[in-house]
Amino acid sequence: MFNAASLALGDILSPPFRGVLIKSLALTIGLLLALWLALEWLLTSWIATSWPWLDTAFDILAGIGLVVGLGFLAAPVAALFVGFFADDIAEAVEQAHYPADMPGRPLPIGRSLATALKFLALVLLVNAIALPLVLFLGFGFLIFLVANAYLLGREYFELVALRHYDEDTARSLRARHGGEIFGAGLMIALFLAIPIVNLLGPLFATAFMVHLEKRFAARDRSRAPSR
């Protein structure tokens, strides 16, 4: 697993990834900036008092709150856009490291969009539930980490596996290797917990899961009874 993670880190900084990296970062930063400006305008427009000092204090606190909130949204938003480029990422990894293997089938555009939106909704839901626990309970961060590890491991692995298998086979493969996929999801969750660096998280996660899927497939072939 650690070898696969090391390979994935090298992959995201390699030339084949730079185009996807630039596009996903530009889209992510652009959307976050637009959200920040829109929310700040709404807050400052709707909430005003007759005391200038209070308005100034509120503007400062609102700005800090928006930065923190959008910081948590950075990874899910990046994941949304990377979902559109997942096939490009997976194909680049496969060509670089597994040229002799059968290449994966790109997901249809509609399926990629549905998967990306579903993933975004799940991440937002889990984080909306977990974040209050992080703020008000001493062990909240652990709950936050475990929830994200399960979700990220499952969704990123299935996103990659569906290039090679139907849905039932992909889920069966995930079930057989659930422990390792959860461990990989934990590593991804830790990666995504680092501000700024987490913008690279979806690329790292996709490349990481490609390497893991290849290892699982090779392991399963070696264990299959010979005829």
Secondary structure as UniProt FT lines:
FT   HELIX           2..12
FT   HELIX           15..46
FT   HELIX           52..97
FT   TURN            99..100
FT   HELIX           109..136
FT   TURN            138..139
FT   HELIX           140..161
FT   TURN            162..164
FT   HELIX           167..176
FT   HELIX           178..192
FT   TURN            195..196
FT   HELIX           197..200
FT   HELIX           201..223
//
